[in-house]
């Protein structure tokens, strides 16, 4: 915290450093000058074909023949206006600081006067002649002398009280003027903020609209969004039957593959996996990324299995069906039919779940318990994927403990539920394709 330069006032009524303001103003002026120079050069390149010719010149002019020159020109005007406002603020800040310094000196003087007046007041109160007021004297010179002494002591006390009041009043008046100066300073600061904001209005490029912000947010959170989509689609594929359930199975596979692709495309993901394998850095990020990519691939297996079987059936039909069946329309029709059939079989057969079988057996072979166990992993997947998306956007949830717990749940899901189910689907698919 900066030290208060107005120690006698007791606070700083005019916060701000003129030197820093002038430094910022100079930077804005220099930036505006650089923008103006760049704009003039670009404008010259765009306007004078003889200045630069050839294919490179044509390509350059086509690339710049848009909003960039206008933005540069407008940004120059914005910075120039902002620098002017800061110059005005600098002058006002300097004068207000000088006035605050004057008030601080006056406050020091009045505080000294008040200290002296209080000392006189204390001394006047201790004058023993004041006690004469309660005594009795005989008529004559003795009474007159006592009365004179009492009157003198009382006058000194009254004068001391008056001096204290005057000194206190003068100090209070300086403090009041300093408070008024503080109010003026705050009002000027608000005016400056508004002026700086207005200097960019209709000049510099506007801030991104809601659509641009939304698209930017989606881009920043694409992996988590795709993960949530895959988890929800996987759960719906389990809950629903018929064409919608089949569609959700394929959507879950596609979203899982897309999630895996965005993970692999992230340099931080690749660096984390590489450091874990080559350097033994098995930290929280390594396990989160490893469990995530394995879970993505396991989630894609049912849909990929259905597509693989569909392609296998369509190819076999094209090979054995003669020229009539070799047409593209017939091929894709057969491919679609076989894919839907395979997806139906995969979704109705369920995935291999040894834990579910064990729990159902322990419950006396209850089919309801076995069916309920099939929902454990999809529901947990929706929860952990949703938590991951929320944790990356809500500071209160972005902690190591929450991420570690989510990774542990996903690791358990992948190792105990989704992994064995994916292996079972792969084995069955290979049997169909290789027979």
C-alpha positions in Angstrom: 0.0 0.0 0.0 1.4 3.4 -0.9 2.3 5.7 2.0 -0.1 8.5 2.6 1.7 11.8 1.8 -0.8 13.9 3.8 -0.1 12.7 7.3 -1.7 15.7 9.0 -5.0 15.3 7.2 -4.9 11.6 8.1 -5.8 10.2 4.6 -5.1 10.8 0.9 -8.1 12.8 -0.6 -6.5 12.8 -4.1 -5.1 9.3 -4.8 -3.1 9.0 -8.0 0.5 9.4 -9.3 0.9 12.2 -11.9 4.2 10.5 -13.0 2.4 7.3 -13.8 -0.4 9.1 -15.6 2.1 11.0 -17.7 3.9 7.8 -18.5 0.7 6.1 -19.7 -0.3 9.2 -21.7 3.1 9.1 -23.4 2.7 5.5 -24.2 -0.7 6.2 -25.8 0.7 9.0 -27.8 3.6 6.8 -29.1 1.1 4.0 -29.9 -1.2 6.4 -31.7 1.8 7.7 -33.7 2.9 4.2 -34.6 -0.6 3.3 -35.8 -0.8 6.4 -37.9 2.5 5.6 -39.5 1.5 2.0 -40.2 -1.9 3.2 -41.6 -0.2 5.7 -43.9 2.1 3.1 -45.3 -0.7 0.6 -45.8 -2.9 3.3 -47.4 0.0 4.1 -49.7 0.5 0.5 -50.7 -3.2 0.1 -51.4 -3.6 3.4 -53.3 -0.4 3.5 -55.5 -0.1 0.5 -57.8 3.2 1.9 -59.1 4.7 1.8 -55.7 4.7 -2.0 -55.6 3.8 -4.3 -58.4 3.7 -8.0 -59.1 1.7 -11.0 -57.8 2.9 -10.4 -54.2 1.6 -6.9 -54.3 -1.7 -8.0 -55.7 -2.1 -10.7 -53.0 -1.0 -8.2 -50.3 -3.6 -5.6 -51.4 -6.3 -8.2 -51.6 -5.5 -9.4 -48.0 -5.6 -5.9 -46.6 -8.5 -4.5 -48.7 -11.0 -4.9 -45.8 -11.6 -3.5 -42.4 -8.0 -3.5 -41.1 -7.0 -0.1 -42.5 -10.2 1.4 -41.1 -9.6 -0.2 -37.7 -6.1 1.1 -37.6 -7.2 4.6 -38.5 -10.0 4.5 -36.0 -7.7 3.0 -33.3 -5.3 5.9 -33.9 -8.1 8.4 -33.3 -9.2 6.5 -30.2 -5.8 6.5 -28.6 -5.3 10.2 -29.5 -8.5 11.1 -27.7 -7.6 8.9 -24.7 -4.2 10.5 -24.5 -5.9 14.0 -24.5 -8.2 12.9 -21.7 -5.3 11.6 -19.7 -3.4 14.9 -20.3 -6.4 16.8 -18.8 -6.6 14.4 -15.9 -2.8 14.8 -15.3 -3.2 18.6 -15.0 -6.2 18.4 -12.7 -4.5 15.7 -10.6 -1.4 17.8 -10.2 -3.3 20.9 -9.1 -5.5 18.9 -6.7 -2.4 17.4 -5.1 -0.9 20.8 -4.7 -4.1 22.0 -3.0 -4.2 18.9 -0.8 -0.6 19.6 0.2 -1.6 23.2 1.2 -4.5 21.8 3.3 -2.0 19.3 4.9 0.3 22.2 5.9 -2.7 24.2 7.3 -3.8 21.1 9.2 -0.4 20.8 10.7 -0.5 24.5 11.8 -3.9 24.2 13.3 -3.0 20.9 15.1 0.0 22.8 16.6 -2.3 25.6 17.7 -4.8 23.2 19.1 -2.1 21.4 21.1 -0.9 24.8 22.5 -4.5 25.8 23.3 -5.2 22.6 25.1 -2.0 23.0 27.1 -3.1 26.6 28.1 -6.6 25.3 28.9 -5.1 22.6 31.2 -2.9 25.1 32.9 -5.8 27.6 33.4 -8.0 24.9 34.9 -5.2 24.2 37.5 -5.0 27.9 38.6 -5.5 27.9 42.4 -7.2 31.3 42.3 -10.2 29.6 40.8 -10.8 28.0 44.2 -11.4 31.5 45.7 -14.9 31.3 44.4 -15.9 29.1 47.3 -14.3 31.0 50.0 -15.6 33.8 52.3 -13.8 37.1 52.9 -14.4 40.0 55.2 -15.5 43.2 53.5 -12.7 45.5 52.6 -9.3 45.2 50.8 -9.0 41.4 51.4 -12.3 40.7 49.6 -11.4 43.1 46.7 -8.0 41.5 46.3 -9.6 38.0 46.2 -12.2 39.0 43.7 -9.6 40.5 41.4 -7.5 37.3 41.5 -10.6 35.2 40.8 -11.7 37.4 37.9 -8.2 37.2 36.4 -8.1 33.4 36.7 -11.6 33.1 35.2 -10.7 35.3 32.3 -7.6 33.2 31.6 -9.7 30.1 31.6 -12.3 31.6 29.3 -9.6 32.8 26.9 -8.1 29.3 26.9 -11.5 27.7 26.1 -11.9 30.2 23.3 -8.5 29.4 21.9 -9.3 25.7 22.0 -12.6 26.2 20.2 -11.0 28.4 17.6 -8.1 26.0 16.9 -10.5 23.1 16.7 -12.8 25.0 14.4 -10.0 26.0 12.1 -8.8 22.4 12.0 -12.3 21.1 11.3 -12.7 23.7 8.5 -9.5 22.4 6.8 -10.7 18.8 7.1 -14.1 19.8 5.6 -12.3 21.5 2.6 -10.2 18.4 2.1 -13.4 16.2 2.1 -14.8 18.5 -0.6 -11.6 18.2 -2.6 -11.9 14.4 -2.3 -15.5 14.5 -3.6 -14.3 16.7 -6.6 -11.5 14.3 -7.3 -13.8 11.3 -7.3 -16.2 13.0 -9.6 -13.3 13.9 -12.0 -12.2 10.3 -11.9 -15.7 9.1 -12.9 -15.8 11.7 -15.7 -12.4 10.5 -16.9 -13.5 6.8 -17.0 -16.6 7.8 -19.0 -14.5 9.9 -21.4 -12.0 7.1 -21.9 -14.8 4.7 -22.7 -16.5 7.2 -25.0 -13.2 7.7 -26.9 -13.5 4.1 -28.2 -17.2 4.4 -29.2 -17.6 4.0 -33.0 -13.9 4.2 -33.4 -11.9 1.1 -32.3 -13.3 -2.3 -33.2 -16.3 -3.3 -31.1 -16.1 -6.1 -28.6 -17.2 -9.5 -29.8 -20.9 -10.0 -29.7 -22.7 -12.7 -27.9 -22.4 -15.1 -30.8 -18.7 -14.6 -31.1 -18.3 -15.0 -27.3 -20.4 -18.2 -27.4 -18.4 -19.7 -30.2 -15.2 -18.7 -28.4 -16.5 -20.5 -25.2 -17.3 -23.6 -27.2 -13.9 -23.6 -28.7 -12.2 -23.3 -25.3 -14.3 -26.1 -23.8 -14.8 -28.3 -26.9 -13.3 -31.4 -25.4 -15.5 -31.3 -22.3 -18.6 -30.4 -24.3 -18.0 -33.4 -26.6 -17.4 -35.5 -23.5 -20.7 -34.5 -22.0 -22.5 -35.1 -25.3 -21.0 -38.6 -25.6 -21.9 -39.5 -22.0 -25.5 -38.2 -22.4 -25.9 -40.0 -25.7 -24.6 -43.2 -24.3 -27.0 -43.1 -21.4 -29.9 -42.3 -23.8 -28.9 -45.3 -26.0 -29.2 -47.5 -22.9 -32.5 -46.0 -21.8 -34.2 -45.9 -25.2 -35.1 -48.5 -27.7 -35.9 -48.5 -31.4 -34.4 -46.1 -34.0 -33.8 -43.4 -31.4 -31.7 -45.7 -29.2 -29.7 -46.8 -32.3 -29.1 -43.2 -33.3 -27.9 -42.4 -29.8 -25.5 -45.3 -29.8 -23.9 -44.0 -33.0 -23.9 -40.4 -31.7 -22.2 -41.5 -28.6 -19.5 -43.3 -30.6 -19.0 -40.3 -32.9 -18.8 -37.9 -30.0 -16.4 -40.2 -28.2 -14.1 -40.3 -31.2 -14.3 -36.5 -31.6 -13.5 -36.1 -27.9 -10.4 -38.3 -28.3 -9.4 -36.3 -31.4 -9.6 -33.0 -29.6 -7.5 -34.4 -26.7 -4.8 -35.7 -29.0 -4.8 -32.3 -30.9 -4.0 -30.5 -27.6 -0.2 -30.0 -27.1 -0.6 -30.0 -23.4 -2.2 -33.5 -23.5 0.5 -34.9 -25.7 3.2 -33.3 -23.4 1.6 -34.8 -20.3 1.4 -38.3 -21.8 5.0 -38.1 -23.2 6.4 -36.8 -19.9 4.7 -39.6 -18.0 6.1 -42.3 -20.4 9.6 -40.9 -20.9 10.2 -39.2 -17.6 8.1 -41.0 -15.2 6.0 -37.9 -14.3 2.9 -39.8 -13.3 1.2 -36.7 -11.9 -2.5 -35.9 -11.7 -2.6 -34.5 -15.2 -1.1 -37.7 -16.6 -3.7 -39.9 -15.0 -6.5 -37.5 -15.9 -5.4 -37.5 -19.5 -4.7 -41.2 -19.7 -8.0 -42.2 -18.2 -9.8 -39.7 -20.4 -8.4 -41.0 -23.7 -8.9 -44.6 -22.7 -12.5 -43.8 -21.7 -13.1 -42.0 -25.0 -11.9 -44.9 -27.1 -13.9 -47.4 -25.0 -17.0 -45.3 -25.5 -16.5 -45.3 -29.3 -16.3 -49.1 -29.5 -20.0 -50.0 -29.6 -20.7 -47.6 -32.5 -17.6 -48.5 -34.3 -18.4 -52.2 -34.0 -21.8 -51.6 -35.5 -20.4 -49.6 -38.4 -17.7 -52.2 -39.0 -20.2 -55.0 -39.1 -22.4 -52.9 -41.4 -19.5 -52.2 -43.8 -18.5 -55.9 -43.7 -22.0 -57.0 -44.6 -22.2 -54.4 -47.4 -18.9 -55.4 -48.9 -19.7 -59.1 -48.8 -23.0 -58.5 -50.5 -21.3 -56.4 -53.2 -18.7 -59.2 -53.8 -21.2 -62.0 -53.9 -24.2 -60.2 -55.3 -23.0 -59.5 -58.8 -22.9 -56.3 -60.8 -26.5 -55.2 -59.9 -25.6 -55.2 -56.2 -22.4 -53.3 -56.8 -24.0 -50.0 -57.5 -23.3 -47.3 -54.9 -26.9 -46.8 -54.0 -27.3 -50.5 -53.3 -24.1 -50.6 -51.4 -25.0 -47.8 -49.1 -28.5 -49.2 -48.6 -27.0 -52.5 -47.6 -24.5 -50.8 -45.4 -27.2 -48.8 -43.6 -29.4 -51.9 -43.0 -26.5 -54.0 -41.7 -25.2 -51.2 -39.5 -28.7 -50.7 -37.9 -29.0 -54.5 -37.4 -25.6 -54.7 -35.8 -26.3 -51.7 -33.6 -29.5 -53.2 -32.5 -27.8 -56.5 -31.5 -25.1 -54.6 -29.6 -27.5 -52.4 -27.7 -29.9 -55.2 -26.8 -27.2 -57.7 -25.9 -25.6 -55.2 -23.5 -22.0 -55.0 -22.6 -20.0 -57.5 -20.6 -20.1 -56.5 -17.0 -18.4 -58.9 -14.6 -19.1 -56.7 -11.6 -22.8 -56.6 -12.5 -22.9 -60.3 -12.8 -21.2 -60.7 -9.5 -23.5 -58.3 -7.7 -26.6 -59.9 -9.3 -25.4 -63.4 -8.3 -24.8 -62.1 -4.7 -28.4 -60.8 -4.7 -29.8 -64.3 -5.6 -29.6 -64.0 -9.3 -31.8 -60.9 -9.4 -32.3 -59.7 -13.0 -33.4 -56.3 -11.8 -30.2 -55.9 -9.9 -28.2 -57.0 -13.0 -30.1 -54.5 -15.2 -29.6 -51.7 -12.6 -25.8 -52.3 -12.6 -25.7 -51.6 -16.4 -26.7 -48.0 -15.5 -23.9 -47.4 -13.0 -21.2 -46.5 -15.5 -23.3 -44.3 -17.9 -24.8 -42.3 -15.0 -21.4 -41.8 -13.5 -20.0 -40.8 -16.9 -22.7 -38.1 -17.2 -21.8 -36.8 -13.7 -18.0 -36.8 -14.2 -18.1 -35.2 -17.7 -20.5 -32.6 -16.5 -18.3 -31.9 -13.5 -15.3 -31.5 -15.7 -17.1 -28.9 -17.8 -18.3 -27.0 -14.8 -14.9 -27.1 -13.0 -13.2 -25.5 -16.0 -15.6 -22.6 -15.9 -16.4 -22.2 -12.1 -13.4 -21.3 -9.9 -15.0 -22.7 -6.8 -15.0 -26.2 -8.4 -11.5 -26.0 -10.0 -9.6 -27.9 -7.3 -7.2 -30.9 -7.3 -9.5 -32.8 -4.9 -12.5 -32.7 -7.2 -10.5 -33.5 -10.3 -8.7 -36.4 -8.6 -12.0 -37.9 -7.4 -13.5 -37.5 -10.9 -10.4 -39.2 -12.4 -10.8 -42.1 -9.9 -14.4 -42.6 -10.8 -13.7 -42.5 -14.5 -10.7 -44.9 -14.0 -13.0 -47.3 -12.1 -15.7 -47.1 -14.8 -13.2 -47.8 -17.6 -11.4 -50.6 -15.9 -14.4 -52.4 -14.4 -17.3 -51.6 -16.7 -16.6 -50.0 -20.0 -13.2 -51.6 -20.7 -14.4 -55.3 -20.4 -17.6 -54.3 -22.4 -15.5 -52.7 -25.1 -13.2 -55.8 -25.3 -16.2 -58.1 -25.6 -17.7 -55.9 -28.4 -14.3 -56.0 -30.3 -14.0 -59.7 -30.0 -17.5 -60.3 -31.3 -17.0 -57.9 -34.1 -13.8 -59.6 -35.2 -15.6 -62.9 -35.2 -18.2 -61.5 -37.6 -15.6 -59.8 -39.9 -13.2 -62.7 -40.1 -15.6 -65.6 -40.5 
